[in-house]
């Protein structure tokens, strides 16, 4: 899979050489009518899109940081970190926040590359199956980016074709959330039908039919289309052999950069190549989560309540958090660290080739894992039929691994109770997602889709109290002010900003 990063780095110049400046316009532009001749040309555009997903302003840094800080599992460690991060974390951000201003153009540049690849796939010569597979890959990438954007901002411009006239951008208007989701679902359904089960290389950084079905299940879960969410998750489960998906036996393996390439549990991942400095290969999550005493920046640090409320018998806590670490050869507990809270370990314990602060690591960051498919199926099935044995079984599969330590098998977490009610099971699955997917940028979206903000930020058991949280405002980010200044058709601003 690391081969793809090398290809990405070479392809960025090809694919985006004629892009408009991102700080000036939100959409990348290419001259596709003169560029696409072969399958390789289309793949270059696709790899360019994947490469942008690994940039420091997307999943190499900004997007992950924003989603982490917005939720209730990660708090600011070092109060001297830039104001833009502190604002996101404290719900004091506005339309001028630097993080959201940077995310908007990079997301549309990825969409632009995907749209160009789609057009290229439709115009090159070749077999219909190959052309449809290439188009489907572009459509799944586009759908995923819009799925993130629409949950962040609500109504946004929906661009589903290659832009050849930069001036046309100035008049683009927003689309309704419902229309955006219709486009997302259409793209993903096309992907399920036309993408291969797997690539010969085993790459998990390229979209497959399993990727499309998994994202589609998540989309329907967000929209509370429970039956459709279950059906798509069940399709993935039923085809896991063909798709080569399964839970890995040891939870730690998921976050060991030396073992991640082609790993069976990763369904869709952003792949980084260690120590290869490039704008589209800049992994900054390591230093943002590492303790400052060993070169980290102490940006994303869980509150002490996250650690204290997580049962120590759960192997996932051991993998997810560091509460002691070697500092100058001495094993030092978190109580003696500068920021005296356990830090995130998932992205710092086994980073492969990396800088001393763990920047530019070999880590592959999972956007979706097979464990999440099981939990989607369980949550959706409960809404359709209640806590059936099948639904419980999916949760129990995830919990069984959480009991499996390297040197023993614990009794905790226990299997789901036979007498659990539907309401209890719903809460149980959400809690299971919080722990299983901890620090994997899912928690904020769970809080949003289940309208948990008042409870998790203002309730008596809050892990990260935020008295100023406003459910009428904070479930969406502000549209970036510089985008509104350039294009008044993007008005009105989101409520409350």
Order of alpha helices (4+ residues) and beta strands (2+ residues): alpha-alpha-alpha-alpha-beta-alpha-alpha-alpha-alpha-alpha-alpha-alpha-beta-alpha-beta-alpha-alpha-beta-beta-beta-beta-beta-alpha-alpha-alpha-alpha-alpha-alpha
